[in-house]
Amino acid sequence: MTTSVTFASVINYNSSSLPGYPTVVGDFNKDSILDLAYIEENTNNLYVAFGNSSGSFNFASAQYYSVGYGGTSYSTYYPSDVAVGDFNGDGYLDLATANDDSPTVSVLLNNKSGGFSSAMTFNVGTYFDSVRIGDFNNDGKDDIAAGGSSLTSVLLGNGSGSFSSYRIIDVASYLGTYDDSEDVTFGDFNNDDILDLVTPNGDANTISVYLGNSSGSFGTATTYAVGSYADAVAVGDFNGDGIQDLVSVNYDDDTVSVLLGNISGSFLNAITFAVGDEPYYVKVGDFNNDGKDDIYTENDDGISVLLNNTIFQGNLTNPNNDLFQIGGSEFTKVKIKIKIKGRSSQQFNELGIFNVDDDKGSIEGILPGAVGYQEKALARSKTIFSILTNNPTGFNPDDLGRVLEFNGGTKLRFYLKTSTTVIFSSTTTQQITSLSGGGFSIGWNDGSRGNSLFDDLQISVQETDEDLPIGIGLQGKSEGEAIDLREYSSDSLIAGTFSIYREASYNNYVGFYKVVDESGGIDTNGDGTADVLVGDAGYLQAAINQRVTGIGLSVGNQGTGNGQGNFGGGGIYVPFLIVNGGINALLDSNTSNDPTVFFTFLGANSDNARHVRILGDNTFGFEDLVGGGDNDFNDVVVKINLTVNA
């Protein structure tokens, strides 16, 4: 883990330049410029002013939203605090307000087009004047805590924009000597799925952590030294290790103190950073959308922002021969990108990856090379991509890659699969080289050319902060050549831009149809349940009936084509190949002229053979000959770029 953190130079905004208070910052329209959300005093008005490249804000054109009790202008239910989170997991910053003298908080979801939806209100049980956002139960979803002088109400988020019923916690009974502390928050510091409590201790210059127990109460305090007069505290993950950290705001010495967490629930010594004059409140969020938690303070003379620029420790290492280690704790998510850098093989290959149990590469006690190892490895494997031997004109495999995500602590090995053999790494089959920019180059010798060179396939493996491409959830699984859009709502629209290539004499056609499960079941009556299964009579006709209209892809031999079309959210979309024909031949009443159709699912194919392969993220190669033919999977290649329409 990274045992230190750094922040860019503090950004200070003087209160005289702010039209409302409290305030919070965030990049709400994803233009890489900080914006400002603020409350107009003694009103129900929440404003959002977008920032500009000069560092100022467009207050004259600020957007207005009504918040408070019921989201309407009740004169006694003014919003008293505002905070930033991502409550529905769409990657856009949302807003929440505490509503003074009302037992509610208001939540406004970002509409992804520079604005916010109307406020939704959630009951928190009693009146609170502050609101705090954090992943309090460490499930990867933003939660809300509303606080007052002695009680705190916690709403655990479900990741879709709504929350569980509130839980009121009487924090005063745990404060002891520091029972005048008015700012508390929660976390799961020892990763036991039980809420823990942290409080600032004012002029004691400390904070106290109380680990929770299964009965719903908290243990005795563990105290940590911070700066002078700890006035408030917040939870974040500042070093990217998946373990929660703490930050306190220190009123008397104009600083914040960052304490990095350990998996046991303890914390390292505080690291101090300067902010504005007499800070009294602190919030945490990814204000600039770079994937790192930042710090925001409210000060006597304005606000301060500390943007996190910590370089997280490399999480991809090669500690032992052919084994790769993903760093961080088990709660860390690490993404790696794998790209083709060259190939000289004379045979069609498939590259895959699998996890192992220890540094010896064993699986369930079976060591590499032992009887049964291959079976165990393939049962755990994920296909990365297949590599063509003869690329269609215009198709560049160097443009391809896969982005994969693993938990910290995972140990990985690669394999190469030919038409007849599974090749595991050894001194004669694989060579690993460190890259100067981080990551590794892996060269393979598959034996197809009878030499000792490691250039039959060359790939790079590097850690990346790229987003996972849309729709790849099933890709890499057996019969997983599909676009998986189940994480999106049924009323969302996902736009596809298609590139089509061909190296075949047949005039082939590629389309997509909707299935309701990973096994390829088709829902014919709209009740969400599979009515026609793979292998059933009528599967072909059901697939054609459930095809995505407007997506029909074809191109001339050695030509390059382009197309566009839309998928609806909430489903799985699977490609089909019509051999030397088009869709119209399957729509007429004359079944004698029906062309052959091949599917991802082997049981739906008349020859029970594979006719689709993954060539990269959302990139599919097709084989048009019965029985697999020459198994070159270049007869049609379709590459798809997906974007979610606002």
N, C-alpha and C positions, 0 to 999 in steps of 0.2 A: 504494500500500500504506500501511497505518497504520504509522508509524515510531515509535510509542510504545505502551506497554501500561500498564494500571492494574489494580490488584487491590483488592478490598474489604479492610477492616481485618482483620488477621491473627486467626485463631481459634486459641487455644492450649488444649491439654488437658494438665494436669499428670500426670506418670507415676503419682502416688499414686492417681489416679482411674481408672487403667486396669488391668484384671484380668489382662492378658496383653500380651506383647510378642514380636516386632514387631507393628505394627498398620498398618491402612490404612483410609481413609475412602471412602465412596461412597454414593450414593442407590440402594440395592439394590432397594427396593420402589416407587420412583417416587412418593413422597409429598412430594417437594421438601424433605425433611429428611435431613441427613447421617446415615448409619449407620456402624457400626464393625465391621471384621473383625480378629480378633486371634488369635494363637497362644498356647496355654497352654504355659508353659515345661516342657521335658523330657517332653512327651507328644506323641501324634499328633493332638491335638485342635485343630481350627480352629473358632472361634466367630464368629457374626454377631449383633451386638446392634443392634437398630433404635433410631434416635434418636426423640426426642419434641420437641414444640414448645418446651419449656423449655431445650433445648440439651444435655440429659443423655441417657444411654443406658439402655435396659432390659436391664441385665446379668442380672437374675434370670430372665428368659425368653429368654436368648440361645439361638440354634440351634447345634447341635453337628454337626460333620462330621469324619470320619476321613480324614486325609491321610497322606502319607509313602509309603514304598516299598510299592507294591501297594495303597495305600489302606487298609491294615490296621495293627494295632498291633505293629509290629516295634520293639522297644525301642531299637534303635540307629539308626533311620532317622527321626529327628524332623524335622518341618518347621522350617526356620530363617528363612524370609522369606516374605512374602505381598505380592501386588500385584494391581491392578485393571485389567481391560481388557474389551473386547467382542469375543470371539473368534469368534462366529458371526453377527455383524452384525445382531442382532435389536433393537438399541437398549437392551438391558438389560446392566448391568454384571456381568461374570463375575470369577472369582478364580483366581489361580495361586499355587502355593507352590514354593519351592526346598526340597529334602529333603536335609538334611545327612547326609553319609556314604552317600548313595545317588546313583547316576547318573541321577536322574530329576527331573522337575518334575510336579506334580499340577495338573490343571485342573478347576474346578468351574463348570459352565454354569448360569446363572440360569434358574429354571423359570418366571419371569414371574408367580409367585403368592406371592412373598415368601420363597422358599427357593432351594436349589441342588440340582442333580443330584449323584449320587455321583461321587467323584473319578475322573478318568481320568489315567493316568500316561503320560508321554512320555519316552523315553530322550534324555539330553543328553550321553552319552559318558563322563562322569566325575563326580566329586563337586564340587558347588558349594553355596555357602551363601547366595547372594543371587539374586534374580530381578528382572528389569526388563521393563517392557512398553513398546512403542512401535511405530510404523509405520516400521521400519528401512529398508525398501526403497521407501517412498513409494508403495505401491499401494493405499492406503486400507484396509488390513486390519491388525489388531493382530498383532504378533509378540512373541516371548519371547526374552530373553537371560538366561542363567544364568551368573553370574560367580564367580571366585575370585581368588586372588592373582596369577596370571600367565596364566591361560587364560580364555576366554569361549566359551560354546556358544550358537549362534543357531538358533532354530526360527522359520522364516517361516510365518506363518499363511495359510490358504487361504480364510478368511472364513466357513467352515462349522463351525468348532469343532475342526478338526484341523490338523496342521502338516506341513511337509516334513521330511525327515530332517535331523538336526542338522548344523551345521558348526562345528567347533572352530577357534578362532582364537588363535594364540599372541601375545597382545598384549605380553608382556614384551619381545619383541625390538624393539618400536617405541618403547619408553618412554625409552630413553637415560638422561639424567640423572635422570629421575623414575621409575626402575624400581621404586620402592617403592609406586607408586600401585596401589591395590587396587580402584578403582572406575572402570570404563570402560564405554562404551556405543557404540552405532552409530546411523547414520542414512544417508540419501542426500542429502547437503547440496547437491550440484550437479546433482541430478536426471538422472544418467546411468545409473540402474538398477544401480549398483555400490555395495556397502556401503562407507561411510566410517567412520572411527574417531575418537572423541574421548576424551581422558583429562584428569582433574584433576591438577594439579601441586603440591599441598600448599603448603609454605611459600614456593614461588616466586610464589604469588598469581596464578597463570595457569591457563589450560586450553590444551590443544593439540589441533588438528584435523589428521588425516591422511586425505587423500583417497585412496580406493581406486582400483585400476586393474584392467584386465581379466585380469591374471594371478593375481589373488587376493591380492596384497600391497598395501602402502600406501606412499604417497609421504612426503616429508619434512614435518615438522610446521610448521604455522602457529600461532603462539601469540597468545593474547588475554588481556589483563589483566582480572582479576575482583577479588573481595574478599579478605580476609585469610585465608589457609590454605584453599585450595580442596580440600575433602575428597571431594566426589562431584559427578557431573554427570548430567543427563538431557536427553532430547530431547522437544520439543513444538512446537506451532504456536500461539503466544500472540496473534498479531495477525490470524489468520484469512486469511492471504494464500496459503495452500497451500504455503508454503516452510518447511522445518524450522528451528526456533530451538533455542537451548540455554539451560539453567539450571544454574548451579553453586551448591553450598551451601558457605558460608564459615564455618569453625569458629570462628575467633578473633574475628570482629566480628559474629557472630550475624545474618548476612544471607544472602540469595540474590542472585545476579547473573543477570539475563536478557539474553541476546544475541540480537537479531533477525537472521535469516538473509537473505542475498541469493541470487538465482538462481545466481550463479557459484560458490557454496560458501564465500563469505566471510561475515563477521558484523560488525554494527555494534557500537559501544562498549557496554559493559555498563550496564544500568540496575539499581539496587540496591533491595532491599526487606527490611525487618526481619522476622525470625522469632523463634523462641524461643532459649533459652540453649544455646550451643555445639552448633549443628546439625552432624550428621555424615553424613546420608543424605537423598536427595531423590528423589521420584517425581512423575510427571506423569500426569494423567488428567482426564476430565470428571466430576468427583465429584458435581456437582449436576445433571447431565443438561441443561445449557443450551446445548450445542454448542460450548463454549469450554474449552480446556485449562486446568486448574488445577494448583496446586503443593502438594505435601505434603512436609514435612520431619520427620525423626526427630531429636530433640534430646536433650541430656544430661538434661533435666528433663521430657521428654514429647514431644508432637508438635505441629506447627503446620500450619494449612491456609490457603492464600491462594486465594480464589475470584476468578477472572478476571472483571472487569466492564468490560473494554475495549469501547468502542463502535467496532466495525469500520467503517472508512471506507465510505461509500456506494458500492456497486458497480454502480449503474445511472445512467448519465449520457447526456445528449443533446448531444454535442459539435459536431454538424454538421448543421444543418437537420433532416432527417427520419430521421437515423441514430442508433441507440442503441448505446451501448458498455457491455459488461459488464466491470467492473474486475477487478483482481487478476491473478495469473499464470495460465498455462494449466492449472495444477494446481488452481486454485480452482474450487469448485462454487458457483454463485450461483443462488438461486431468486427468481423474480419472480412476482407474482400479478397477474392481469389480470381486472378486473371490469367488468360493464356498469353505467354510471351513468345512462344515459338513451338513448332512441331516439325518433325521429319519422319514420323512413323509411316510405314506402308500398310497399316491396318487401322480399322475403326476402334477407338478406345473410349472407355467411360471412366471418369475420375470420381472417386467417392471418399468419404471421410467417416470415421466411427470413433466413439469414445471408449476408453479403456479404464481399468480400475486402479492402476498403480503405475509407478515409474518403470516397471518391467514390461508394461504393455499387456498384462494379462487380463483376461475376461472370465469372471466367475472361476478363478483359480487355474484356468487353462492358459499356458504361456504361448507366445508366438511360435509357430512352427509345429506345435503339438497337434495331435489328432483332435478334430472338433473345433479348432480355433477359427477356421474360415467360416463355418456355419454360425458361430457366435458373433463374429465380426459383422457379417452381412445382415444378421438380424437387427443389429444396432445401427446400421449404416444409413447414410444420407447421400444420395447422388448429388454431386456438384454440377457436372455437365458432361456431355459426350462431345467428342472431338472429331470433326469431319476430316476425311482424307482428300476430298475433292470439293472445294468450295464453289458454289454458284457464282457467276459473274456479279460483282458488286457487293458480295457478302464478305465482310472483314471480321474474322474471329477475334482480332486484337481489340475490337470494340466491345467484346463480350466480357462478362464477369458475373460472379455471384456474390451477394452480400449475405453472410450467415451470422446468426446471433447465438452466443453460448453463455452459460452461467460461469461466473468465476470459479476457479478450481477444476474445471473440466480438463481432462487429458485426452489428446487426440492423436490418431494415426491416419494416414492416407492409404488408399489402395488404387490400383489401376486394373481395369477389367477389360480383357480382350474378348473376342467372340468365343473363346474356348477356355480361358485361364483367368484366375484372379491373382494378380501380382502384388505381393506385399513388399514393403521396403526391406532392402538388404544392401550390403556393400556393392553388389553387382547390379542392382536395379534402380537405386535412388541416390541422388547426391544433393545435399542441402548446403546452401551458401547464404550467409548473412548479407542483407542489403544495407548500404550506407545510410539510407533514409529511414531505416527501421523495417522490420519484417524479414522475410526470407524468400529466396529463390529455390525452387525444387526442380531438379532435372530427373527424367526417367529414361531408363533403357528397357524397352519392352521385348527385345530380342528379335524384332521383325527384320532387322537389317544385318544381323550377324556381327556387330561390332561392339566395342566396349564404351561407346560414347553415351552421355546422358542428355541427349537432345531429341529423343523420340517425342517427348513432350516436356515443355518448360513452362512453369507457372510461377507467379508471384503470390505470396500470402502476406497480407499486411493488415494491421489494425486500421479501422476506419471510423469516422464519425458520420458517415453518410446515413441517411434514413433508409430503413428497409424499404425496398420497392413495394408498391401497392400490388396486392394479389398473389404473393409468392408463398403463402402459408403452406400449401400442399406440395410445392415443387421440391423434389428431392426424395419424396416418399415413393414407394412402389405404386405405379399407375397414378402418379400425382401430377401429370402434365395437365394442369388446369389453372384457371384464374379464380382465386378464392376471395370473394368480396363479402363474406358473411359478417365481418366486423362493421360494415356500413349499414345504415338504416335502409329500409326498403324504399324510402322516398328520395334517396340520394342518387346522383347520376355520376358515373365514372366514365370519363371520355378516353377512348383508345385511339392512338395513332399507330398505324400498321405499316411496316415495310415488308415486302414480299419478294422472294428470290426463287429461282427455279433452275434445276439442272436435271431435266427429264424430257423425254419425248412425249409423254402424255400431257394433255391439257387438264390439269388437276384444279380442284376447287376446295378451299378451306372455309369452314364456317364454325360457329360456336353454338352450343345448346346448353340449357340450364338444367342442373341436377340439384337434388336436395340434400345429398350426403356424399361422403368421400367414396362410397362404393359405387356411385353412378346411378342411384335410383332416381326415377323421373316422376314428378307429381303431375298428374294429368287433370285433376279436378280442383286444384287450387287450395287444398286443405293443409298443405305443408308436409304431407306424408307421401313417401314413395309408393306409387301405384304400379309402376312397371320397373322391373329389376333387370340388371345386366344378365343376358342369357335368356330372358323371356321372349316368347313370340311377340312380335309387335314392337320390339325395342327400337328398331330403325325408324319406324313411322312415328313413334312417340318422341324420339330425339329430333326428328325433322319438324314436328309440330311445336317443339319447345325451342327451336332455333332462335337466335337473336336476329331479328330482321334488320336489314341495313348493313350487316357485316357479311359480305361474300367476297372472298379474296382469291384472285387468280392473276397470273402474269405469263407472258410468253417465255419460251425457253431462253435461258441466259439473259433474261430481262430483269429489270428492277421495277417494282410497282409500289404504290403508296395508297393508303386508304384510311378512312376515319369511321368511327362508329361508337355507340354508347352502350355500356352495360348498366343495369340497375343494381343497386346495392342489395345486400341480404342473401345472395346466392353464390353458387359455384358454377363456373362456366367452363365447359370442356370442348376442345376442338374436335372436329371430325373432318375427314378427307374423302372427297368424292373423286374417284379415280377416272380420269379421262371423260369427264362429264360435268354437268352443272346442276344446280338445284331444281331447275324446271322439270328435268326428267323424272324427279322423284315426287313432283307435285301433281303430275297429270294422272289420268286413270289407267294408263297403259303400263302395267308392271313389267311387261316383257322387255322394255327398253331401259329398265332401271340399272344404273351403273353400280359398281362395287363401292361400298362405303366402309372405311376403317375408322376405328375409335381408339381412344386411349386405353379403354378397358379390354383386356385380352378376351374375356368371355363374350364380348359383343362382336368380336371379329370372326368371320366364317372360318379363318385358318388358325385362330387362337394364337396369333403371332403378334409381336410388337410392331407398331407402325408409327409411333410418335416417341421422340426423345427430347429431353431438356438439353439445350445448347448454351443456355445462360439464363439470367433472370428474365422471365416472360419472353423467352425465345424458344421456339419449337422447330425441330426438324422432322420431316415426314418421309416415310418409305412407301412407295405406291405399288410394289409388286407383291403378288400373293405369296404367302409363306416367308415373307421377309426379303425375297429376291436377293439383291446384292448387299442388303443391309448397310447402305451408305447414308441413308437418312438425309439426303440433300435434294430429293426430288422436288420438294417445296420447303422453304424455310420462311417462317413468319416471326418477325420481331415486333414486340408491342411496347409502347410507352403509355402508361396510364396516369391520368390526373383526375382528382376529385373536383367536380364542378361545385362552385359555391351555391 
